[in-house]
């Protein structure tokens, strides 16, 4: 943050610290304001997901707080700038936290502008686009950009659905090409090509990202990952025997590469389908990742500290279809290369 930005934030708290308290006598409104101020004092660039979660538990009070701030937007100088800044963030948080329906075009376009200018990290951007797809389903650009994010994460089924929705609303040459890339990715996945030592070594030697198609105006960097995910039976974290040879090949390749690349690590991400209780699915997804880690440590002799696990539950489906086939594709673990110089996506 620049010194000028920091100064404006400090000025804002000096003004608002008494401004809203005087403007309203409602304790719940002051409570929302105090929480919001605390978050933004610590991090003026707090993610939209953080702010949306802050107001989601008390939407009525948050709306009242926004109304109080709106009364003072016309004030001049630093004081007016402070009120406008805080009101804008609260307005966006309320929009993203709402249950669904009722697109506010001004807020939508403001958030889309931030998405395109890179205001947030990858997780923050994905959260905003997924919420916009719910709030503003008729805005084509939302679906086009959401497809880009899904494709970047190699979630081909989700990308295909998003691009098709966007193209049904408005044609876009980039999205047509990227839809083809997502369909090619899905076809490769469905061919069930096994992991081999050669393919795993190739993964370890690649850079972090790769572009899916040349000549695109919208740049989409697709994460380098082993496309052949390991699938699981329903409600199980037991590794199927059919995947043991593939895990052996992956373990051997990683063992070889890690002996020369001292910072090399492997991230194993576990996932579930959407059925069942969220907490149980989150636990199950981590158990799946941990089961694969235990296998690689035991069978390939990989140092446990080189393998990181993460469980996402049903939060990151590969396929959008609510069918037995879609559920099966979502019950998976995925592999990504990480290095000591490069944090995992969850820590960006």
N, C-alpha and C positions, 0 to 999 in steps of 0.2 A: 504494500500500500504506500502511496506517495505521502510526503509530509503534508501537502495541501489537503488530501483526503482525510488523513488522520486528524488534522486541525478541525475540519468541518464536522467530523464525528464528535469530537470533544465539545465543540460549540453546541451541537445538537443536544447532547445530554444536559448541558448547563441550562438550556432553555426549556426542554421538554420535561426535565425532572420536576418542575413545579407546574408547567403549563397544563398538562392533562389532569394532574391531580386537582387543580383548581377548577378545571372545566367540568368535571363530573364528580358526583359524590358516590357513585356506585363502586363498591369494593371489588366486584368481579371485573369491571372494566379496568380498574387500576391494576388488578392482578395480571391481566393479560398484558397490559402495557409494561409492567415491571419485568415480566418474563421475556418479552420481546426485546426490551432495552438491554437486559443482561446478555442475551444471545448475541446481539449486534455489537455490544461493547466489546465482547471477547473476539468476535469475528465479523466485521462489517460486510464481508462477502460470504456470509453463511449460505449454505446450499438451500435451494427452494424446498427440498424435502424436509430439512430440519425445521424451517419456518412453518411449513404446512402441518407437520406433526405437532408443533407447538400450539397451533390454534384449533386443531381438529377436535380436541377434547372439550372445547367450550366455544363453539361457533357463535352462539348468540352474543356472548360477552365480547368476542373479537370483532363482530360486526358493529357493536355499539362503540367500541374503541376506535374503529375506523371512521365512524360517523363523527366522533368528537374531533379527530384529527382533520377531517375534511372541512370542518368549519373554519379552520385556520390556514388553509392552503394559500390564501391570497395575501398573507402577511409578507412584507417586503424583506429584502436582505437575507442574512444568514438564518434568521428565524424562520422565514418562509421556506427557504431551501431545506432546513431541517425537517419541518413538518411534511413537506412534499416527499422527501426521501423516505421517511418512515411510513407515511401513508401508502406510498407506492409498493413498498415491500409487504405491508400488511394486506393490501388489496390483492396482490399476487398470491400470497399464502392462503387467503380465504378462497380464492378462485380454485386453487389446486386442491384444497382440502374439502371442497363441497362434494356431496354424495354423487352428483352427476346431473347432466342436463342443464341447459341454459348457458349457451356460449356468450361470453362478453367479448365482442370482437376487438375492442381496444386493448384489453389485457392479453388476449390471445396473440395479437400481432406483436405486442411488446415482448412477450415471452419467446415467440418465434425469432424475433430479432436477436435476443440474447443467445438462443440456441445457435444461430448461424454465426454469431460473433465469438462464440466460445467462452461465454461467461462462466460456465460451470464445468466440473470434471465430468467424466463419462457417465458415472452413476447418476449425477444430478441432471444431466441432459436427458438421459433415458427416462428418469422419473417424470420430468416435465412433459416430455412427448407422450408418454403413456397416459398421463392425466389429461392432456389436451385431446387425445384420441377419444376419451370418454366424454369430456365436456364439449368439444367442438368436432363431432364426427363428420361434419360436412365440409371441413376445411381441408382441401386436398394436400396442401403443403405439409400438414401435420403427418399424414400417412406416408408421404414420400420420405420425409426425414426420419420417421420412426423406422421405416424399412431399412434405411441406411444404418441405423444403430443396431438393429437386429442382425443385419448382414455382417457388420463389423465384429459381432460376437459369434458369428458362425451359426446363428439360430435360423437356419434356412427356412423352415416351415413358417415361422413367425414373419420373416422378411417377405416371403411370397404373399402371405395374406395382406400385409400392410401395403405393398406395392400395388396389388390388384385393387384394393380399396381406393388408393390415391388415384390410380389411372382411370378408374370408373368415374371419378369426379372431375379429373382434368388430366389431359395427356401431358406427358413429360418424357423427352427423349432419353434423359439420363436414367429415369426410373425404369423405362422399358429395357435398357441394357442391363441395369442392375437386377431386374427381375430375372433376366436370362441367367445371370451369374448365380443367383439364389437357386434357380431351378437346376442348374448344373451341379451345384453343391449338394442339393437334396438327392439328385440322381446318384451321385457318387456315394453318398451315405447309404442309400437303399441297396446299392450293389453289394454292400457288406464286404468290401475288400479288407482282408485281414491286416493287422499291424505286422510288419516285418522288421527285422533288424535294420535293413537298408532304409526303409521309410522313416523309422524312428531316428536314425542317424541324420537323415536329411532334415528332419524337424529341428534337431539340436543345432544344426549349423546355420539355420535361417535367421534372418533378422526378425525383429519383433512383429512387424506388420508387412502386408503385401497388398498391392492394389488389385482389384478383381478384373477391371476392364480398362483398356487404354482409351484416350479421347473423351474422358468424362469432365464435365464442368464441375460437378460435385465430387470432391475427393472422398473416397471411402476406403479406409485402411482396415483390412480384414486381419484379425488376430491369427498368428501362426499357431495352429493346434493340430493334434492328430484327429483327422476327420472321423475315423472309425471309433465311435464311442463304445464303451462296455455297458451292456444292458443287463437289467436285473428283473427277476420275477416279481410279481405283486407282493408288496409288504415284506420283501426280503432284502437282506444285505449280503447274502451268501453269493460268492463268485461262481458263476456257471463254469463247468468243466470245459466247455467249448472255447472259453476265452483264456484258458491257462497258457496255451502256446503263445498267444499274442502278448500277454503280460510278460512272459519269459523273454520274448524278443525285445520288448520295450525296456525291460530291466537291464538286459545285456547292453543295449545301445546306450542307455543313460550311464551305466557303469563305466563304459569305455570313455565317453565324452567327459564325464565329470572328473576323470583322473587327470585330464589336461586343462580343463576349464574349471578353475578352483571356485569361481563364484556361481557355477551352474546349479540350479535347483529345479525341482519339478512341483507344479501346483496341480493337485487333484481336486476337482470340483464334483460334488455329489448332488444329484437332483432326484425329484420324485414327480409323479403325475399329480393332478390337482385334487384328486379324491381324498377324503379323509380329513382329519383334524390337522390344522396348520402346525401346531407344536409337535405332534407326532411325526409329521412328514419332515419337518426340519431336522429332528433327531435322526430319523431314518436316512436322510440324505447324507448327513455327516458320517453315520455308521458305514454307508457304502464307500465313501471316500477313504475312511480309516481301514476298511477291510482290504481295499486295493493297496493301500500303503503298506499294511502288514505283510501282504503277499510279496511285494517287491523287496521289502527289507529282508524277509526270510529267504526267498528264493534267489535273489540277485545279490544279496549282501550289500545293499545300498545303505549308506549312513542315514539313519532316521532324520537327522537334522536337515538333510537336503530335500526332504519332501514335506510340503505344506498341504494341509487339507482344509476344505471349506464346504459347508453344507448349505445349500440354498433352498431346500424344500421344493415347493412347486413354483417359486417366484420367477424362475427363468426357464420357461418351457421351450423346448426345441421346436415342437410342432403345435400349431394352434387348434388342431382338430380335437373335439371332445368325443373321441371314438376309441375303441380298443387299440387300433393301430397308432393313433396319436399318443395314447397313454403309454404304450410300450416304448415309443421313441423318447419319451420324456423321462423314463426310469433309467437313468444312465449316470456314468461318471465321464468326465472329460479331462484331458491332460493339456497343460500349457508349460512352456519353458519359462523360467524366471531366472534372474541373476541377482547378485548382491547389489548391483548398481540400479536395478529396476524393480520398483515395488509392484506387488500384485495389484490388480484393478481395485480391490476392496480398500486399499490403503492410499489410492490416489486422491 
